[in-house]
Amino acid sequence: MPRPEASFLHGLAVGVMTYGYISLRTLPMDGWIRAQKGGHFQFLTIQGLAAAWLTMVLSLGCDSLPSFAALRAAKRAFLMIALPLTFVISAVYWSLLLFFPSLILQRQLSEPSSSSTLPELARIPLNIDFSLHLAPVVTLLADFIFFEKKYTKKQVQIGSPLVVLACGTWYACWVEYCASYNHTFPYPFLTENPFNIRVGIYVFVSFLAWSCFRLMNALHPQA
């Protein structure tokens, strides 16, 4: 039996995340980012947004076709990817934004000048910021807690490490590849560190994602 409250959450999530992505075109840095190798998909934020958006679209499909087992399995698989990914993105982004914004935000584009003053940080309007960096994890977590069963012990012990390893390796290779063309990384904290430190960052963030997933699954209210 379709649950209207679940359909409302899924539809709202799809709408808010779509708004966030479409609104990227309104940002002053949009043209510069699109001209680079990888465009906006250099950013882990946008890859997490895409995974969360697809998870919610699959959720809407499950709401409409609750007996479609393959669709349900696909939604569960994407949720395993999107939930820890968006949690880590949100935790890292908001922590750095509050305490070390120059490590997470690019500086505004400016004409060459002899002045030693650095350009201001390119901040994102809050309505777009929330759509990109908060709505995905909040809606996925609500969906998981209220409308999904917790993952099995086997899925947590075998499936989740493989998923995190695959996603972490993919992004590390992808962002390094893009940077080899762009001569800069999408995040200043990567640009400012040498390769060995960046590898450590990729490993740490992947481990954090895996740990967060295990914790969220363990705290699931299902007995």
C-alpha positions as CSV (number, residue, x, y, z in Angstrom):
1,M,0.0,0.0,0.0
2,P,1.6,3.3,-1.0
3,R,2.4,5.6,1.9
4,P,1.5,9.2,1.2
5,E,4.0,10.6,3.7
6,A,6.8,8.7,2.0
7,S,5.8,9.9,-1.4
8,F,5.6,13.5,-0.1
9,L,9.2,13.2,1.3
10,H,10.5,11.7,-1.9
11,G,8.8,14.2,-4.2
12,L,9.9,17.1,-2.0
13,A,13.5,15.8,-2.0
14,V,13.6,15.5,-5.8
15,G,12.2,19.0,-6.2
16,V,14.6,20.7,-3.7
17,M,17.7,18.9,-5.1
18,T,16.6,19.7,-8.7
19,Y,16.2,23.3,-7.7
20,G,19.7,23.3,-6.2
21,Y,21.3,21.9,-9.3
22,I,19.5,24.2,-11.7
23,S,20.4,27.2,-9.6
24,L,24.1,26.5,-10.1
25,R,23.7,28.5,-13.4
26,T,23.0,31.6,-11.4
27,L,26.3,31.6,-9.5
28,P,29.1,33.9,-10.6
29,M,31.6,31.0,-10.8
30,D,29.3,28.8,-13.0
31,G,30.9,29.8,-16.3
32,W,34.4,29.2,-15.1
33,I,33.6,25.9,-13.6
34,R,31.7,24.7,-16.7
35,A,34.7,25.6,-18.8
36,Q,37.0,23.2,-16.8
37,K,37.5,19.5,-17.3
38,G,34.7,17.7,-15.4
39,G,32.6,20.9,-15.0
40,H,30.5,20.8,-11.8
41,F,31.0,17.0,-11.6
42,Q,34.5,17.6,-10.3
43,F,32.8,18.4,-7.0
44,L,32.0,15.5,-4.7
45,T,29.0,17.6,-3.6
46,I,27.5,17.3,-7.1
47,Q,28.2,13.6,-7.3
48,G,26.6,13.1,-4.0
49,L,23.6,15.2,-5.1
50,A,23.2,13.1,-8.2
51,A,23.3,9.8,-6.2
52,A,20.8,11.2,-3.7
53,W,18.5,12.5,-6.5
54,L,18.5,9.1,-8.2
55,T,17.8,7.4,-4.9
56,M,14.8,9.6,-4.4
57,V,13.5,9.0,-8.0
58,L,13.8,5.3,-7.4
59,S,12.0,5.8,-4.1
60,L,9.1,7.4,-6.0
61,G,9.1,4.5,-8.3
62,C,8.9,2.1,-5.4
63,D,6.0,4.2,-4.0
64,S,4.1,3.7,-7.2
65,L,5.1,0.1,-7.8
66,P,5.6,-1.4,-4.3
67,S,5.6,-5.0,-5.5
68,F,8.4,-4.4,-8.1
69,A,11.3,-6.2,-6.3
70,A,14.0,-5.2,-8.7
71,L,13.2,-1.6,-8.3
72,R,13.3,-2.0,-4.5
73,A,16.7,-3.7,-4.7
74,A,18.0,-0.9,-6.9
75,K,16.8,1.8,-4.5
76,R,18.4,0.0,-1.5
77,A,21.7,-0.3,-3.4
78,F,21.7,3.4,-4.3
79,L,20.7,4.3,-0.7
80,M,23.8,2.5,0.5
81,I,25.9,4.7,-1.7
82,A,24.1,8.0,-1.3
83,L,23.5,8.0,2.5
84,P,27.2,7.8,3.7
85,L,28.3,9.9,0.8
86,T,26.0,12.8,1.5
87,F,26.6,12.5,5.3
88,V,30.3,13.0,4.8
89,I,29.9,15.8,2.3
90,S,27.6,17.7,4.7
91,A,29.8,17.1,7.7
92,V,33.0,18.2,6.0
93,Y,31.4,21.1,4.1
94,W,29.7,22.8,7.0
95,S,32.6,22.2,9.4
96,L,35.0,23.8,7.1
97,L,32.6,26.6,6.0
98,L,32.1,27.6,9.7
99,F,35.7,27.4,10.8
100,F,38.0,27.4,7.8
101,P,36.0,28.7,4.8
102,S,39.1,29.4,2.7
103,L,39.8,25.6,2.6
104,I,36.4,24.8,1.0
105,L,35.4,27.9,-1.0
106,Q,37.0,29.1,-4.2
107,R,37.9,32.8,-4.4
108,Q,35.9,35.1,-6.7
109,L,37.3,35.7,-10.2
110,S,39.0,39.0,-10.6
111,E,41.1,41.0,-13.0
112,P,44.9,40.7,-12.5
113,S,46.0,43.5,-10.2
114,S,49.2,44.6,-8.4
115,S,47.2,44.8,-5.1
116,S,48.2,42.2,-2.5
117,T,44.6,41.9,-1.3
118,L,43.0,38.5,-2.0
119,P,39.6,38.3,-3.8
120,E,36.7,37.6,-1.5
121,L,35.5,34.0,-1.1
122,A,32.8,32.9,-3.6
123,R,30.0,32.2,-1.1
124,I,26.8,30.4,-2.2
125,P,23.4,31.9,-1.3
126,L,21.9,30.0,1.7
127,N,18.8,28.7,-0.2
128,I,21.0,27.1,-2.8
129,D,23.6,26.0,-0.2
130,F,20.9,24.2,1.8
131,S,19.6,22.5,-1.3
132,L,23.1,21.2,-2.2
133,H,24.7,20.5,1.1
134,L,21.9,19.8,3.6
135,A,18.7,18.6,1.9
136,P,20.3,15.4,0.4
137,V,21.5,14.0,3.7
138,V,18.4,15.2,5.8
139,T,15.9,13.6,3.3
140,L,17.9,10.4,2.9
141,L,18.3,10.0,6.6
142,A,14.6,10.6,7.2
143,D,13.8,8.1,4.5
144,F,16.1,5.5,5.9
145,I,14.9,5.9,9.5
146,F,11.1,6.2,8.9
147,F,10.5,4.2,5.7
148,E,13.3,1.7,5.2
149,K,14.6,-1.4,7.1
150,K,18.1,-1.5,8.4
151,Y,20.7,-3.3,6.3
152,T,21.6,-6.9,7.3
153,K,24.8,-7.8,9.0
154,K,26.2,-9.3,5.8
155,Q,25.4,-6.2,3.8
156,V,27.1,-4.0,6.4
157,Q,30.2,-6.1,6.8
158,I,30.7,-7.0,3.1
159,G,28.6,-4.8,0.9
160,S,29.3,-1.4,2.5
161,P,33.1,-1.6,2.6
162,L,33.1,-2.6,-1.1
163,V,30.8,0.2,-2.0
164,V,32.9,2.8,-0.1
165,L,36.1,1.4,-1.6
166,A,34.7,1.7,-5.1
167,C,33.3,5.2,-4.6
168,G,36.4,6.5,-2.8
169,T,38.8,5.1,-5.5
170,W,36.6,6.4,-8.3
171,Y,36.4,10.0,-6.9
172,A,40.2,10.1,-6.1
173,C,41.1,9.0,-9.6
174,W,38.5,11.3,-11.2
175,V,39.4,14.4,-9.3
176,E,43.2,13.8,-9.9
177,Y,42.5,13.3,-13.6
178,C,40.5,16.5,-13.8
179,A,43.1,18.5,-11.9
180,S,45.8,17.3,-14.4
181,Y,44.0,19.3,-17.0
182,N,42.7,22.2,-14.9
183,H,45.9,22.6,-12.9
184,T,43.7,23.1,-9.8
185,F,41.4,21.1,-7.7
186,P,37.7,21.9,-7.0
187,Y,38.4,22.3,-3.3
188,P,41.3,24.5,-2.0
189,F,42.2,22.0,0.7
190,L,43.2,19.6,-2.1
191,T,45.0,22.2,-4.2
192,E,47.1,23.3,-1.3
193,N,48.3,19.8,-0.4
194,P,50.8,17.5,-2.1
195,F,49.8,14.1,-3.6
196,N,50.7,12.0,-0.5
197,I,48.6,14.2,1.7
198,R,45.7,14.1,-0.8
199,V,45.9,10.3,-0.7
200,G,45.6,10.5,3.0
201,I,42.5,12.7,2.7
202,Y,40.8,10.3,0.3
203,V,41.5,7.4,2.6
204,F,40.3,9.3,5.7
205,V,37.1,10.5,4.1
206,S,36.3,7.0,2.8
207,F,36.9,5.5,6.2
208,L,34.7,8.2,7.7
209,A,31.9,7.4,5.2
210,W,32.1,3.7,6.1
211,S,32.1,4.4,9.8
212,C,29.1,6.7,9.5
213,F,27.1,4.2,7.5
214,R,27.8,1.5,10.2
215,L,26.8,3.9,12.9
216,M,23.6,5.0,11.2
217,N,22.6,1.4,10.5
218,A,23.3,0.4,14.1
219,L,21.2,3.3,15.4
220,H,18.2,2.4,13.1
221,P,15.1,2.1,15.3
222,Q,14.2,-1.3,13.7
223,A,14.8,-4.1,16.3
